[in-house]
Amino acid sequence: MHFPQIRLQSTFAKIGLQSENPILDFQQPKAEIKIHQENAEMDIQRVAPTLEMDSYEARADIDMKSVRRRIEDAFNDGYQAWLDGLARVSQQGDQMMKVQHNKNAIADIAKSNSSNPVYDVNISFLPRWGSFKMSYDPGSLEINWTTHEKPEIEVNPQKATTNITPGKVSAYMDTWNDLKIDYTGITIDQKG
């Protein structure tokens, strides 16, 4: 046995939305800044350091003498030898004048003139301590600053520009609603 069937098929309506985003145009120009500052003045007073070294005596100790020093030393040695010779001759002359008191005066004079001199033997370090002289002056440095008044600052701010384009939302029917009816097993009599 067949039962009559009615089939309903429905489609719901769908609404579509189309939107345009809002646009925000924002611009902020930079502020104008003017700064005026006079330069500071710097005054520097400096005394240069000095280093003085005197190696004149130290060089003479190791026989690195200048020509002038050699001449001076030769002169002094000759003068001292002349004075020593003058004293020796004067002393020997006095001995000859008093020959009556010392009968061997001529022999003593001859013996002292013919004998080798006795030299002192000693160890010395060259150059001598203290012959090299050195002095140092560190000098000085003084810095003075002269600053002027506070800087003059002038600021001109700029206004911001804002442009807004509002967004839009529009609705439309994406799918229309529909109802389909289908039936089976029903006979329809056409007779009237």
Salt bridges, closest charged atoms under 4 A:
GLU38 OE1 - HIS148 ND1 3.88
GLU41 OE2 - HIS148 NE2 3.76
GLU57 OE2 - ARG69 NH1 3.22
GLU57 OE1 - ARG128 NH2 3.58
ASP61 OD2 - ARG128 NE 2.99
ASP63 OD1 - ARG70 NH1 3.30
GLU72 OE2 - ARG68 NE 3.38
ASP73 OD2 - LYS65 NZ 2.81
ASP73 OD1 - ARG69 NE 3.30
